[in-house]
């Protein structure tokens, strides 16, 4: 059973298109995240939701909009895709209850987005 | 600006060698320090979450120590095996809510 799943795994699209990446976790976690792996392979936080409420919103263009229909899902919608959006996007989740030693994050397999 | 620095960037060792990496992080407003193991074409997998100064954690041949006063953590691998080849990431968080600030990772390659 996959704990954190993302779809699609690969996404190739044209500049200017609108696309969504879906993320689901079956761990019962309260908090979910989106990370972008940049060209230097750094993982950088984009957004975080706790129980469907936005708690972290880093300096990300407005074209990126997260949506959390329930606490098990956090989808990422990207409008007007640009070449620079090409990257690997990772979803993650954490429990965030029971003390700070229990907020390790569980990552999804990543979605490789290529904008042509 | 909160930075997490890891060294070395890459490391090539022979099977059986023991090795260690360093993670440096801001020593103020410390909440937790995470270590992750990231194999190629897979997703990062948590190794340790460390919270107290002087913490030492161990999982099999891998162990880690934490010094929050001076802002560093060491990860040790005893008797490296080819399957240990991966990128080892550390990440610092300064508050609850889980915003992790990642280092660039140490890429370990273990040759048989």
Backbone of each chain as ProteinMPNN parsed JSONL, in Angstrom:
{"seq_chain_A": "XXXXXXXXXXXXXXXXXXXXXXXXXXXXXXXXXXXXXXXXXXXXXXXXXXXXXXXXXXXXXXXXXXXXXXXXXXXXXXXXXXXXXXXXXXXXXXXXXXXXXXXXXXXXXXXXXXXX", "coords_chain_A": {"N_chain_A": [[0.839, -1.199, 0.0], [0.639, 2.123, -0.968], [1.899, 4.902, 0.749], [2.087, 7.73, 0.422], [0.928, 9.067, -2.431], [1.322, 10.21, -5.792], [0.002, 11.69, -8.702], [0.177, 12.795, -12.08], [3.074, 10.655, -12.687], [4.874, 11.467, -14.562], [4.813, 14.403, -16.518], [4.332, 16.034, -19.402], [4.138, 18.982, -21.156], [2.862, 21.821, -23.001], [4.093, 25.167, -23.077], [2.203, 27.692, -21.437], [-0.046, 26.198, -20.991], [-2.516, 24.883, -18.63], [-2.181, 22.893, -15.774], [-2.63, 20.102, -13.476], [-1.417, 18.521, -10.526], [-1.869, 15.673, -8.587], [-2.144, 14.669, -5.162], [-2.199, 12.226, -2.649], [-2.575, 10.972, 0.63], [-2.535, 8.127, 2.737], [-2.085, 7.875, 5.402], [-3.292, 9.024, 7.508], [-2.391, 11.475, 8.31], [-2.061, 14.891, 9.487], [-0.936, 17.056, 8.218], [0.124, 18.314, 5.075], [2.365, 18.749, 2.294], [3.896, 20.627, -0.41], [6.767, 20.369, -2.356], [9.395, 21.733, -4.344], [11.881, 20.519, -6.419], [14.76, 22.035, -7.175], [16.974, 23.228, -9.838], [19.479, 22.768, -8.838], [19.09, 20.623, -7.327], [18.111, 21.084, -4.797], [15.603, 20.68, -2.311], [12.783, 22.575, -2.024], [10.411, 24.155, 0.017], [7.067, 24.749, -0.919], [4.281, 24.98, -0.359], [2.177, 24.382, 2.525], [-0.329, 22.549, 4.149], [-2.519, 22.243, 6.889], [-4.865, 20.167, 8.146], [-6.619, 20.944, 6.053], [-6.185, 23.633, 6.013], [-4.327, 26.41, 4.913], [-1.008, 26.824, 5.844], [1.653, 27.347, 5.335], [3.041, 29.381, 2.927], [5.156, 29.885, 0.651], [7.342, 32.098, -1.214], [5.96, 31.956, -3.968], [4.996, 31.986, -7.374], [1.781, 33.396, -8.265], [0.565, 31.801, -10.074], [0.651, 29.267, -9.216], [-1.458, 27.223, -7.45], [-2.531, 25.712, -4.575], [-4.811, 23.124, -3.594], [-6.886, 21.775, -1.168], [-9.074, 19.444, -0.751], [-9.787, 17.695, 1.288], [-8.266, 16.407, 4.313], [-6.647, 14.381, 3.483], [-5.835, 14.835, 0.957], [-3.921, 16.874, -1.231], [-3.758, 18.936, -3.764], [-2.026, 20.306, -6.578], [-2.312, 23.015, -8.585], [-1.365, 24.455, -11.624], [-1.227, 27.346, -13.433], [-0.912, 28.731, -16.736], [1.646, 27.661, -17.68], [5.196, 27.912, -17.54], [8.504, 27.781, -19.031], [10.413, 27.686, -16.993], [9.122, 26.355, -15.004], [9.589, 23.743, -15.187], [10.521, 20.913, -13.486], [11.046, 18.651, -10.699], [8.368, 17.784, -8.696], [7.514, 17.291, -5.373], [5.301, 15.746, -3.152], [4.442, 15.643, 0.309], [3.772, 14.332, 3.617], [2.971, 14.733, 7.119], [2.645, 13.776, 10.582], [2.501, 15.484, 12.84], [1.572, 15.483, 15.442], [1.798, 14.51, 18.909], [4.339, 15.27, 19.775], [7.581, 16.667, 18.871], [9.28, 14.799, 17.819], [7.815, 13.242, 16.211], [7.19, 14.314, 13.807], [8.315, 13.569, 11.368], [8.659, 13.583, 7.842], [6.835, 12.094, 5.208], [7.421, 11.202, 1.979], [6.077, 11.525, -1.328], [6.421, 9.852, -4.579], [7.228, 11.73, -6.4], [6.697, 14.04, -9.125], [7.614, 14.472, -12.344], [7.781, 17.285, -14.109], [7.737, 18.584, -17.308], [8.079, 21.332, -19.287], [7.466, 22.404, -22.472]], "CA_chain_A": [[0.0, 0.0, 0.0], [1.433, 3.34, -1.069], [1.514, 5.814, 1.808], [1.867, 9.024, -0.22], [0.953, 8.831, -3.874], [1.185, 11.387, -6.646], [-0.286, 11.433, -10.115], [0.905, 11.705, -12.736], [4.485, 10.555, -12.363], [5.516, 12.298, -15.578], [3.868, 15.321, -17.149], [4.977, 16.819, -20.448], [3.087, 19.869, -21.634], [3.312, 23.018, -23.708], [4.067, 26.451, -22.391], [0.912, 28.37, -21.489], [-1.137, 25.315, -20.561], [-2.834, 24.74, -17.203], [-2.117, 21.483, -15.404], [-2.744, 19.785, -12.049], [-0.776, 17.319, -9.974], [-2.653, 15.251, -7.427], [-1.43, 13.986, -4.088], [-3.059, 11.613, -1.65], [-1.879, 10.18, 1.653], [-3.428, 7.243, 3.484], [-1.447, 7.681, 6.697], [-4.052, 9.721, 8.539], [-1.625, 12.64, 8.744], [-2.788, 16.156, 9.499], [-0.263, 18.095, 7.451], [0.649, 17.936, 3.763], [3.299, 19.75, 1.76], [4.447, 20.538, -1.749], [8.147, 20.811, -2.517], [9.947, 21.763, -5.693], [13.31, 20.235, -6.489], [15.261, 22.992, -8.164], [18.004, 22.744, -10.756], [20.632, 22.32, -8.05], [18.589, 19.473, -6.586], [17.578, 21.438, -3.492], [14.166, 20.579, -2.081], [12.316, 23.836, -1.434], [9.0, 24.115, 0.369], [6.191, 25.682, -1.631], [3.061, 25.151, 0.419], [1.839, 23.384, 3.528], [-1.692, 22.609, 4.65], [-2.813, 21.451, 8.085], [-6.321, 19.988, 8.217], [-7.212, 21.71, 4.949], [-5.924, 25.059, 6.154], [-3.005, 26.811, 4.445], [-0.177, 27.346, 6.923], [2.903, 27.836, 4.762], [2.923, 29.794, 1.532], [6.428, 30.522, 0.35], [7.305, 33.042, -2.33], [5.684, 31.157, -5.154], [4.115, 32.771, -8.259], [0.344, 33.191, -8.12], [0.103, 30.788, -11.028], [0.588, 28.006, -8.479], [-2.51, 27.281, -6.429], [-2.817, 24.426, -3.949], [-6.198, 22.931, -3.179], [-6.989, 20.637, -0.26], [-10.499, 19.133, -0.542], [-9.873, 17.078, 2.606], [-6.9, 16.383, 4.841], [-5.881, 13.313, 2.83], [-5.488, 15.245, -0.411], [-3.42, 18.218, -1.501], [-3.477, 19.0, -5.193], [-1.306, 21.504, -7.007], [-2.735, 23.455, -9.906], [-0.441, 25.453, -12.166], [-1.753, 28.053, -14.602], [0.007, 29.412, -17.675], [2.953, 27.071, -17.428], [6.379, 28.521, -18.142], [9.646, 26.863, -19.156], [11.087, 27.586, -15.706], [8.372, 25.503, -14.066], [10.08, 22.374, -15.343], [11.188, 20.485, -12.245], [10.355, 17.533, -10.048], [7.557, 18.268, -7.586], [7.278, 16.251, -4.381], [4.305, 15.916, -2.108], [4.829, 14.962, 1.546], [2.827, 14.507, 4.713], [3.513, 14.439, 8.448], [1.607, 13.621, 11.594], [2.481, 16.746, 13.609], [0.959, 15.341, 16.765], [2.571, 13.589, 19.74], [5.701, 15.717, 20.035], [8.354, 17.046, 17.699], [9.977, 13.645, 17.237], [6.886, 12.484, 15.38], [6.788, 15.02, 12.596], [9.071, 13.216, 10.171], [7.812, 13.72, 6.666], [6.785, 10.972, 4.281], [7.389, 11.804, 0.647], [5.582, 10.804, -2.491], [7.448, 9.464, -5.543], [7.621, 12.85, -7.252], [6.132, 14.222, -10.465], [8.57, 15.211, -13.195], [7.067, 18.178, -15.037], [8.551, 19.146, -18.383], [7.337, 22.318, -20.063], [8.163, 22.589, -23.761]], "C_chain_A": [[0.872, 1.246, 0.0], [0.959, 4.336, -0.029], [1.182, 7.201, 1.253], [1.993, 8.801, -1.727], [0.725, 10.132, -4.622], [0.839, 10.929, -8.041], [-0.353, 12.751, -10.869], [2.359, 11.653, -12.27], [5.317, 11.413, -13.317], [4.447, 13.163, -16.234], [4.656, 16.178, -18.134], [3.897, 17.67, -21.09], [3.692, 21.086, -22.304], [3.231, 24.238, -22.801], [2.686, 27.083, -22.523], [-0.259, 27.518, -21.037], [-1.345, 25.394, -19.05], [-2.837, 23.256, -16.877], [-2.246, 21.324, -13.891], [-1.966, 18.525, -11.724], [-1.536, 16.964, -8.704], [-1.796, 14.524, -6.412], [-2.439, 13.467, -3.076], [-2.208, 10.871, -0.64], [-2.905, 9.375, 2.446], [-2.87, 6.933, 4.871], [-2.225, 8.322, 7.838], [-3.345, 10.956, 9.07], [-2.454, 13.913, 8.637], [-2.216, 17.176, 8.52], [0.289, 17.538, 6.146], [1.416, 19.102, 3.168], [3.51, 19.541, 0.259], [5.84, 21.136, -1.743], [8.486, 20.838, -3.995], [11.444, 21.457, -5.598], [13.895, 21.108, -7.576], [16.416, 22.396, -8.966], [19.257, 22.27, -10.042], [20.261, 21.183, -7.115], [18.198, 19.789, -5.153], [16.081, 21.158, -3.461], [13.715, 21.865, -1.394], [10.822, 23.771, -1.186], [8.241, 25.151, -0.465], [4.985, 26.017, -0.758], [2.959, 24.071, 1.479], [0.412, 23.626, 3.997], [-1.8, 21.738, 5.891], [-4.322, 21.378, 8.218], [-7.064, 20.925, 7.271], [-6.957, 23.215, 5.039], [-4.493, 25.39, 5.745], [-2.205, 27.389, 5.598], [1.19, 27.831, 6.446], [2.644, 28.179, 3.303], [4.19, 30.569, 1.219], [6.273, 31.451, -0.846], [7.193, 32.252, -3.629], [4.772, 31.99, -6.053], [2.644, 32.415, -8.061], [-0.219, 32.153, -9.07], [-0.01, 29.407, -10.363], [-0.489, 28.128, -7.409], [-2.771, 25.882, -5.879], [-4.296, 24.353, -3.59], [-6.265, 21.663, -2.329], [-8.459, 20.348, 0.014], [-10.769, 18.431, 0.781], [-8.441, 16.836, 3.077], [-6.047, 15.267, 4.251], [-5.391, 13.692, 1.439], [-4.97, 16.677, -0.452], [-2.974, 18.25, -2.953], [-2.795, 20.324, -5.518], [-1.726, 21.848, -8.425], [-1.796, 24.559, -10.377], [-1.037, 26.034, -13.439], [-0.623, 28.588, -15.468], [1.443, 28.935, -17.484], [4.06, 27.755, -18.209], [7.52, 27.502, -18.174], [10.315, 26.615, -17.807], [10.348, 26.759, -14.668], [8.812, 24.055, -14.173], [10.918, 21.985, -14.123], [10.523, 19.187, -11.798], [9.648, 18.094, -8.825], [7.242, 17.088, -6.663], [6.194, 16.682, -3.415], [4.804, 15.17, -0.871], [3.731, 15.155, 2.579], [3.526, 14.197, 6.028], [2.387, 14.441, 9.465], [1.416, 14.907, 12.392], [1.676, 16.665, 14.886], [1.854, 14.436, 17.577], [4.009, 14.005, 19.914], [6.514, 15.89, 18.773], [9.099, 15.884, 17.066], [9.087, 12.87, 16.286], [6.477, 13.247, 14.137], [7.746, 14.789, 11.441], [8.115, 13.251, 8.983], [7.959, 12.494, 5.762], [6.545, 11.546, 2.893], [6.737, 10.888, -0.376], [6.703, 10.554, -3.479], [7.904, 10.596, -6.451], [6.893, 12.856, -8.581], [7.124, 15.052, -11.267], [7.777, 15.98, -14.235], [8.05, 18.749, -16.041], [7.675, 20.073, -19.209], [8.128, 22.627, -21.326], [7.831, 23.931, -24.4]], "O_chain_A": [[1.738, 1.409, 0.86], [-0.239, 4.599, 0.079], [0.139, 7.775, 1.568], [3.044, 8.395, -2.221], [0.029, 11.03, -4.149], [1.326, 9.899, -8.507], [-0.888, 13.73, -10.349], [2.807, 12.53, -11.533], [6.326, 12.003, -12.929], [3.326, 12.715, -16.475], [5.534, 16.947, -17.743], [2.864, 17.155, -21.519], [4.889, 21.346, -22.184], [2.408, 24.313, -21.889], [2.069, 27.022, -23.586], [-1.334, 28.036, -20.735], [-0.501, 25.888, -18.304], [-3.419, 22.454, -17.607], [-2.011, 22.26, -13.127], [-1.87, 17.598, -12.528], [-1.811, 17.819, -7.863], [-0.834, 13.843, -6.769], [-3.388, 14.153, -2.697], [-1.233, 10.216, -1.005], [-3.985, 9.863, 2.779], [-3.141, 5.877, 5.443], [-1.856, 8.177, 9.003], [-3.663, 11.435, 10.159], [-3.389, 14.018, 7.844], [-2.933, 18.058, 8.048], [0.847, 16.441, 6.109], [1.168, 20.266, 3.48], [3.33, 18.442, -0.268], [6.079, 22.224, -1.22], [7.942, 20.072, -4.792], [12.168, 22.056, -4.803], [13.575, 20.951, -8.754], [16.783, 21.233, -8.8], [20.013, 21.46, -10.579], [21.026, 20.826, -6.22], [17.973, 18.873, -4.362], [15.378, 21.37, -4.448], [14.202, 22.204, -0.316], [10.054, 23.382, -2.066], [8.71, 26.268, -0.682], [4.712, 27.181, -0.463], [3.555, 23.0, 1.366], [0.0, 24.765, 4.213], [-1.249, 20.638, 5.943], [-4.986, 22.401, 8.384], [-8.014, 21.604, 7.66], [-7.466, 23.981, 4.22], [-3.552, 24.726, 6.18], [-2.65, 28.328, 6.259], [1.813, 28.656, 7.114], [2.102, 27.375, 2.546], [4.281, 31.767, 1.49], [5.188, 31.567, -1.416], [8.186, 31.931, -4.283], [3.858, 32.642, -5.55], [2.307, 31.278, -7.731], [-1.342, 31.682, -8.895], [-0.674, 28.506, -10.876], [-0.442, 29.025, -6.567], [-3.178, 24.981, -6.613], [-4.943, 25.365, -3.321], [-5.762, 20.611, -2.724], [-9.041, 20.945, 0.92], [-11.86, 18.557, 1.338], [-7.5, 17.042, 2.311], [-4.842, 15.217, 4.499], [-4.624, 12.955, 0.82], [-5.508, 17.569, 0.204], [-1.952, 17.671, -3.321], [-2.969, 21.323, -4.82], [-1.521, 21.065, -9.353], [-1.473, 25.48, -9.625], [-1.315, 25.314, -14.398], [0.477, 28.859, -14.986], [2.336, 29.721, -17.165], [3.893, 28.125, -19.371], [7.508, 26.506, -17.452], [10.732, 25.497, -17.504], [10.872, 26.491, -13.587], [8.445, 23.23, -13.337], [11.896, 22.652, -13.783], [9.58, 18.697, -12.42], [10.254, 18.795, -8.014], [6.773, 16.039, -7.103], [6.169, 17.814, -2.931], [5.512, 14.171, -0.995], [2.872, 16.026, 2.438], [4.537, 13.495, 6.058], [1.324, 15.023, 9.246], [0.288, 15.359, 12.591], [1.154, 17.674, 15.36], [2.61, 13.654, 17.0], [4.85, 13.147, 20.184], [6.182, 15.33, 17.728], [9.508, 15.965, 15.907], [9.548, 11.941, 15.623], [5.511, 12.869, 13.473], [7.974, 15.684, 10.627], [6.921, 12.982, 9.115], [9.048, 11.947, 5.583], [5.585, 12.283, 2.668], [6.831, 9.663, -0.302], [7.83, 10.995, -3.252], [8.871, 10.437, -7.197], [6.517, 11.805, -9.101], [7.431, 16.19, -10.912], [7.176, 15.391, -15.134], [9.071, 19.327, -15.668], [6.658, 19.655, -19.761], [9.284, 23.047, -21.275], [8.332, 24.24, -25.481]]}, "seq_chain_B": "XXXXXXXXXXXXXXXXXXXXXXXXXXXXXXXXXXXXXXXXXXXXXXXXXXXXXXXXXXXXXXXXXXXXXXXXXXXXXXXXXXXXXXXXXXXXXXXXXXXXXXXXXXXXXXXX", "coords_chain_B": {"N_chain_B": [[18.371, 35.043, 6.679], [17.918, 31.606, 6.601], [20.137, 29.049, 6.525], [21.138, 25.783, 5.597], [23.885, 23.804, 5.664], [25.702, 21.245, 4.099], [28.356, 18.897, 4.275], [30.789, 16.509, 3.095], [30.023, 17.483, -0.356], [29.993, 15.334, -2.071], [30.937, 11.894, -1.854], [33.117, 9.229, -2.209], [33.544, 5.933, -1.477], [35.061, 2.807, -0.458], [33.605, -0.439, -0.245], [32.957, -1.481, 3.022], [34.349, 0.539, 4.247], [34.161, 3.016, 6.824], [32.261, 5.962, 7.28], [31.537, 9.514, 7.509], [29.334, 12.355, 7.609], [28.664, 15.893, 7.632], [26.297, 18.189, 8.938], [25.39, 21.501, 9.056], [23.624, 23.988, 10.81], [21.41, 26.77, 11.672], [21.865, 27.837, 15.018], [20.082, 29.107, 16.647], [16.685, 29.324, 17.81], [16.012, 26.614, 17.542], [14.204, 23.72, 16.551], [13.871, 21.098, 15.476], [15.894, 18.542, 13.917], [16.254, 16.87, 10.942], [17.177, 13.829, 9.317], [17.424, 12.453, 6.105], [17.305, 9.807, 3.746], [18.006, 9.415, 0.363], [17.48, 7.678, -2.344], [18.424, 7.218, -5.753], [15.944, 7.906, -8.172], [13.944, 7.37, -6.408], [11.901, 8.331, -3.541], [12.634, 10.698, -0.884], [13.513, 9.253, 2.251], [12.762, 9.045, 5.638], [15.285, 8.999, 8.112], [16.174, 9.792, 10.722], [14.746, 11.809, 13.337], [15.768, 14.424, 15.204], [15.895, 16.019, 18.331], [16.877, 16.92, 20.795], [19.647, 18.495, 22.396], [22.717, 16.841, 22.263], [21.582, 14.451, 21.612], [21.746, 11.095, 20.472], [21.272, 8.895, 17.851], [20.453, 5.714, 16.462], [20.332, 3.445, 13.753], [20.586, 0.405, 12.745], [23.511, 0.163, 10.923], [23.835, 2.825, 10.765], [24.216, 5.94, 12.331], [23.565, 8.93, 14.243], [24.46, 12.15, 15.529], [23.795, 15.04, 17.58], [24.298, 18.48, 18.017], [22.979, 21.14, 19.305], [23.706, 23.56, 20.339], [25.984, 24.482, 19.094], [25.208, 24.116, 16.545], [25.347, 21.785, 14.732], [25.223, 18.551, 13.16], [26.183, 15.165, 12.98], [26.344, 12.46, 10.7], [26.885, 9.058, 10.719], [28.166, 6.242, 9.024], [28.752, 2.936, 9.447], [31.002, 0.533, 8.237], [30.413, 0.663, 5.324], [28.14, -0.298, 2.736], [27.406, -1.298, -0.682], [24.661, -0.883, -1.077], [24.163, 1.277, 0.511], [24.605, 3.458, -0.986], [23.521, 6.578, -1.877], [21.826, 9.773, -1.686], [22.255, 11.773, 1.117], [20.272, 13.673, 3.078], [20.017, 16.498, 5.174], [17.756, 18.324, 7.232], [16.449, 21.227, 8.653], [14.278, 22.499, 11.135], [12.538, 25.206, 12.578], [10.256, 25.641, 13.925], [7.061, 24.375, 15.085], [4.898, 22.866, 12.731], [6.256, 22.247, 10.623], [7.921, 23.337, 8.533], [10.507, 22.512, 6.639], [13.9, 23.178, 6.175], [16.072, 22.397, 3.799], [19.352, 20.981, 3.406], [21.863, 20.756, 0.8], [22.556, 18.194, 0.45], [24.546, 15.177, 0.79], [26.174, 13.226, -1.429], [26.607, 9.888, -1.524], [28.694, 7.329, -2.654], [29.246, 3.957, -2.795], [31.633, 1.665, -3.509], [31.897, -1.703, -4.615]], "CA_chain_B": [[18.235, 33.87, 5.804], [18.285, 30.398, 7.305], [20.823, 28.141, 5.611], [21.62, 24.496, 6.082], [25.033, 23.431, 4.851], [26.165, 19.879, 4.291], [29.658, 18.594, 3.68], [31.12, 17.014, 1.763], [28.931, 17.384, -1.341], [29.969, 13.954, -2.539], [31.896, 11.039, -1.186], [33.262, 7.908, -2.839], [34.262, 5.064, -0.546], [35.054, 1.382, -0.769], [32.793, -1.279, 0.627], [33.626, -1.778, 4.285], [34.83, 1.77, 4.875], [33.218, 3.795, 7.628], [32.266, 7.333, 6.778], [30.65, 10.43, 8.215], [29.03, 13.628, 6.956], [28.319, 16.973, 8.55], [25.198, 19.11, 8.626], [25.446, 22.715, 9.877], [22.328, 24.694, 10.773], [21.371, 27.881, 12.638], [21.73, 27.313, 16.379], [19.019, 29.801, 17.374], [15.307, 28.913, 17.509], [16.028, 25.24, 17.055], [13.048, 22.89, 16.889], [14.208, 19.703, 15.178], [16.804, 18.293, 12.812], [15.877, 15.623, 10.279], [18.042, 13.212, 8.317], [16.712, 11.639, 5.12], [18.094, 9.04, 2.77], [17.321, 9.588, -0.914], [18.048, 6.862, -3.417], [18.1, 7.68, -7.108], [14.643, 7.491, -8.724], [12.982, 7.107, -5.336], [11.606, 9.539, -2.771], [13.386, 10.75, 0.38], [12.985, 8.399, 3.309], [13.262, 9.541, 6.928], [16.177, 8.171, 8.928], [16.104, 10.22, 12.118], [14.337, 13.148, 13.732], [16.523, 14.67, 16.435], [15.329, 17.223, 18.923], [17.546, 17.375, 22.009], [21.091, 18.647, 22.346], [23.384, 15.647, 22.752], [20.909, 13.263, 21.092], [22.42, 10.159, 19.578], [20.294, 7.92, 17.377], [21.09, 4.647, 15.689], [19.468, 2.533, 13.009], [21.503, -0.526, 12.075], [24.895, 0.652, 10.834], [23.793, 4.278, 10.622], [23.946, 6.654, 13.577], [23.654, 10.382, 14.111], [24.581, 12.917, 16.771], [23.239, 16.381, 17.443], [24.76, 19.549, 18.898], [22.142, 22.291, 18.967], [24.326, 24.804, 20.811], [26.918, 24.943, 18.061], [24.519, 24.028, 15.252], [25.789, 20.778, 13.777], [24.859, 17.153, 13.344], [26.988, 14.238, 12.196], [25.761, 11.163, 10.345], [27.957, 8.071, 10.576], [27.822, 4.924, 8.475], [29.815, 1.988, 9.791], [31.098, -0.578, 7.301], [29.535, 1.003, 4.189], [27.792, -1.321, 1.752], [26.924, -0.675, -1.927], [23.259, -0.456, -0.95], [24.112, 2.558, 1.219], [24.774, 4.532, -1.976], [22.326, 7.428, -1.908], [22.073, 11.13, -1.202], [21.808, 11.919, 2.5], [19.82, 15.047, 3.269], [19.57, 16.93, 6.489], [16.792, 19.414, 7.149], [16.286, 21.925, 9.923], [13.026, 23.213, 11.31], [12.644, 26.094, 13.734], [8.995, 25.751, 14.634], [6.104, 23.349, 14.749], [4.257, 23.221, 11.471], [6.984, 21.379, 9.72], [8.677, 23.874, 7.406], [11.866, 21.985, 6.637], [14.88, 23.838, 5.314], [16.969, 21.31, 3.445], [20.686, 21.163, 2.859], [21.963, 20.303, -0.59], [22.779, 16.752, 0.471], [25.84, 14.551, 0.547], [25.968, 12.07, -2.304], [27.534, 8.81, -1.161], [28.821, 6.207, -3.581], [30.033, 2.889, -2.176], [32.046, 0.711, -4.548], [32.16, -3.05, -4.08]], "C_chain_B": [[18.734, 32.645, 6.564], [18.886, 29.421, 6.299], [21.213, 26.862, 6.322], [22.72, 24.057, 5.12], [25.441, 22.001, 5.155], [27.519, 19.691, 3.627], [30.061, 17.158, 4.003], [29.912, 16.925, 0.835], [28.828, 15.975, -1.884], [31.129, 13.188, -1.916], [31.916, 9.683, -1.885], [34.102, 7.051, -1.908], [34.204, 3.627, -1.041], [34.153, 0.659, 0.22], [33.595, -1.614, 1.883], [34.165, -0.553, 4.995], [33.741, 2.355, 5.763], [33.345, 5.253, 7.215], [31.359, 8.21, 7.625], [30.495, 11.714, 7.433], [28.607, 14.629, 8.013], [27.141, 17.772, 8.028], [25.313, 20.287, 9.592], [24.158, 23.496, 9.714], [22.359, 25.834, 11.779], [21.117, 27.354, 14.044], [20.628, 28.017, 17.17], [17.659, 29.286, 16.916], [15.22, 27.486, 16.967], [14.76, 24.517, 17.481], [13.371, 21.419, 16.661], [15.153, 19.633, 13.987], [16.473, 16.919, 12.245], [17.007, 15.142, 9.388], [17.185, 12.322, 7.414], [17.717, 10.954, 4.208], [17.321, 9.05, 1.462], [18.054, 8.809, -1.985], [17.588, 7.4, -4.763], [16.786, 7.071, -7.562], [13.633, 7.074, -7.658], [12.687, 8.408, -4.603], [12.399, 9.517, -1.472], [12.685, 9.934, 1.462], [13.6, 8.827, 4.633], [14.159, 8.518, 7.614], [15.986, 8.518, 10.404], [15.44, 11.594, 12.218], [14.96, 13.379, 15.095], [16.097, 16.004, 17.012], [16.124, 17.775, 20.1], [19.05, 17.464, 21.823], [21.744, 17.407, 22.961], [22.724, 14.349, 22.317], [21.866, 12.415, 20.284], [21.379, 9.138, 19.163], [21.004, 6.918, 16.476], [20.029, 3.802, 15.005], [20.395, 1.621, 12.212], [22.921, 0.02, 12.101], [24.976, 2.177, 10.753], [23.463, 4.905, 11.967], [24.126, 8.139, 13.342], [23.765, 11.009, 15.486], [24.109, 14.338, 16.509], [23.854, 17.315, 18.484], [23.998, 20.811, 18.519], [22.781, 23.607, 19.379], [25.286, 25.372, 19.776], [26.355, 24.766, 16.659], [25.123, 23.037, 14.278], [25.279, 19.398, 14.181], [25.764, 16.313, 12.46], [26.176, 12.982, 11.914], [26.917, 10.219, 10.074], [27.394, 6.814, 9.923], [29.011, 4.012, 8.715], [29.83, 0.858, 8.766], [30.196, -0.403, 6.092], [29.361, -0.175, 3.24], [27.301, -0.63, 0.467], [25.475, -0.182, -1.827], [23.096, 0.823, -0.124], [24.257, 3.739, 0.264], [23.464, 5.29, -2.13], [22.779, 8.854, -1.6], [21.476, 11.244, 0.19], [21.524, 13.401, 2.746], [19.601, 15.328, 4.737], [18.651, 18.128, 6.298], [16.521, 19.936, 8.55], [14.899, 22.538, 9.969], [13.086, 24.009, 12.602], [11.312, 26.31, 14.422], [8.111, 24.572, 14.29], [5.341, 23.799, 13.516], [5.053, 22.716, 10.314], [7.72, 22.003, 8.565], [10.127, 23.416, 7.527], [12.734, 22.79, 5.686], [15.967, 22.809, 5.061], [18.361, 21.806, 3.083], [20.719, 20.592, 1.453], [22.256, 18.818, -0.682], [24.225, 16.361, 0.312], [25.57, 13.291, -0.254], [27.037, 11.028, -2.009], [27.511, 7.719, -2.215], [29.75, 5.18, -2.948], [30.35, 1.858, -3.244], [32.358, -0.646, -3.931], [33.639, -3.409, -4.219]], "O_chain_B": [[19.84, 32.649, 7.106], [18.226, 29.016, 5.342], [21.572, 26.868, 7.499], [22.502, 23.954, 3.913], [25.518, 21.595, 6.315], [27.793, 20.248, 2.564], [29.715, 16.643, 5.067], [28.888, 16.352, 1.205], [27.732, 15.471, -2.13], [32.144, 13.757, -1.515], [30.874, 9.073, -2.121], [35.238, 7.4, -1.586], [33.412, 3.28, -1.918], [33.968, 1.088, 1.359], [34.767, -1.984, 1.805], [34.413, -0.588, 6.2], [32.55, 2.207, 5.487], [34.426, 5.71, 6.843], [30.515, 7.71, 8.369], [31.39, 12.121, 6.691], [28.244, 14.267, 9.133], [27.01, 18.001, 6.825], [25.332, 20.095, 10.807], [23.656, 23.648, 8.6], [23.232, 25.871, 12.646], [20.243, 26.51, 14.238], [20.274, 27.565, 18.26], [17.501, 28.862, 15.771], [14.449, 27.199, 16.05], [14.291, 24.668, 18.609], [13.168, 20.59, 17.547], [15.204, 20.543, 13.159], [16.419, 15.93, 12.976], [17.712, 15.945, 8.776], [16.346, 11.551, 7.881], [18.81, 11.455, 3.946], [16.131, 8.737, 1.435], [19.107, 9.223, -2.47], [16.5, 7.963, -4.887], [16.538, 5.881, -7.369], [12.594, 6.494, -7.971], [13.17, 9.469, -4.999], [12.794, 8.45, -1.002], [11.46, 9.923, 1.574], [14.819, 8.958, 4.741], [13.835, 7.333, 7.687], [15.679, 7.654, 11.225], [15.553, 12.425, 11.317], [14.712, 12.623, 16.034], [15.954, 16.993, 16.293], [16.057, 18.971, 20.381], [19.656, 16.613, 21.172], [21.366, 16.976, 24.051], [23.23, 13.265, 22.608], [22.684, 12.925, 19.518], [20.681, 8.576, 20.007], [22.003, 7.225, 15.826], [18.985, 3.487, 15.576], [20.916, 1.996, 11.162], [23.468, 0.304, 13.166], [26.067, 2.744, 10.682], [22.548, 4.462, 12.661], [24.755, 8.558, 12.371], [23.246, 10.487, 16.473], [24.033, 14.78, 15.363], [23.922, 16.99, 19.669], [24.327, 21.473, 17.534], [22.443, 24.658, 18.834], [25.388, 26.587, 19.605], [26.96, 25.217, 15.687], [25.389, 23.383, 13.127], [24.96, 19.124, 15.338], [26.076, 16.696, 11.333], [25.425, 12.502, 12.763], [27.82, 10.533, 9.298], [26.284, 6.381, 10.234], [30.123, 4.272, 8.254], [28.783, 0.287, 8.459], [29.31, -1.224, 5.855], [30.293, -0.936, 2.978], [26.83, 0.506, 0.525], [25.118, 0.828, -2.433], [22.003, 1.388, -0.069], [24.056, 4.888, 0.658], [22.431, 4.711, -2.469], [23.945, 9.106, -1.296], [20.329, 10.859, 0.417], [22.406, 14.254, 2.638], [19.06, 14.494, 5.464], [18.764, 18.856, 5.312], [16.384, 19.169, 9.502], [14.401, 23.038, 8.961], [13.624, 23.538, 13.604], [11.227, 27.067, 15.389], [8.368, 23.851, 13.326], [5.165, 24.997, 13.294], [4.606, 22.743, 9.167], [8.129, 21.275, 7.661], [10.871, 23.869, 8.397], [12.356, 23.052, 4.544], [16.686, 22.401, 5.973], [18.531, 22.894, 2.532], [19.739, 20.022, 0.974], [22.21, 18.241, -1.768], [25.032, 17.114, -0.231], [24.835, 12.404, 0.181], [28.226, 11.265, -2.222], [26.448, 7.246, -2.617], [30.893, 5.485, -2.607], [29.447, 1.25, -3.818], [32.991, -0.739, -2.88], [34.05, -4.5, -3.825]]}, "name": "protein", "num_of_chains": 2, "seq": "XXXXXXXXXXXXXXXXXXXXXXXXXXXXXXXXXXXXXXXXXXXXXXXXXXXXXXXXXXXXXXXXXXXXXXXXXXXXXXXXXXXXXXXXXXXXXXXXXXXXXXXXXXXXXXXXXXXXXXXXXXXXXXXXXXXXXXXXXXXXXXXXXXXXXXXXXXXXXXXXXXXXXXXXXXXXXXXXXXXXXXXXXXXXXXXXXXXXXXXXXXXXXXXXXXXXXXXXXXXXXXXXXXXX"}
